[in-house]
Amino acid sequence: MSGYAVAHLDDIDEVSDGRCPWRPVRHRFGITSFGVNAWTARDVGDRIINEHVEVEREPGHLRADELEDDSNEELYLVHRGRARFELDGERVDAPAGTFVFVPPDVKRTAFAEEPGTTIVALGGIPGKAYEPVGWEIWRPLHHLYESGEYAEVADRGRELIEASQYAEPLYNLACCESLAGRTSDAIEHLRLAIDGTDRYRERLRALAAGDSDFDPIREEPGFKDLVG
């Protein structure tokens, strides 16, 4: 039996973290060799791609939702509508059918020039095999973390995050459990995050060692064993 899969863009449910909703294309298909997602703007002037650069940072400067190396090359395709990209301050008009390639160190953002403008984004790190970290699972919960609703994050996200086994959401779940006073759960999920990745294992250890989210459990023997 063939293992291919087919889905129309509108068949993939949108997910939101309080910014522009996106469709988790990679997660929908279970793709593990590259990152791909799609964003659709509602109205003219909506920001579709958040302003950012993709440059690698030291572990001590990362936050819990920024695990990836952040040195991705990105290719954007304007699937429908019309977009205005701003690349290092330079405006680029991009009607439907336009490809825009952006190296890691270029600051980029994009706005809709027509209602319903949709951009498909693909990314990968030059010279490295792709390893998904599961940010798509974490982002819908991030606003609760930012609001200090740590127990709610743990209650709402635990089952899905455990099933995914991705490093980033497991790490973030551990952060929330630590802050919510759930010590044993926090240590176990931090262990799963660290053990579940080869590329980011040492990065996670370094991040946890300096992360104030783990201050409530910092003296626990299990935590000390994990961060070395």
Secondary structure as UniProt FT lines:
FT   HELIX           9..11
FT   STRAND          22..23
FT   HELIX           25..29
FT   STRAND          35..40
FT   TURN            44..45
FT   STRAND          47..52
FT   HELIX           59..61
FT   TURN            64..65
FT   STRAND          73..80
FT   STRAND          82..87
FT   TURN            88..89
FT   STRAND          90..95
FT   TURN            96..97
FT   STRAND          99..102
FT   TURN            104..105
FT   STRAND          108..112
FT   TURN            115..116
FT   STRAND          118..124
FT   TURN            126..127
FT   HELIX           135..146
FT   TURN            147..148
FT   HELIX           150..164
FT   HELIX           167..179
FT   TURN            180..181
FT   HELIX           183..195
FT   TURN            199..200
FT   HELIX           201..210
FT   HELIX           212..217
FT   TURN            218..219
FT   HELIX           221..227
//
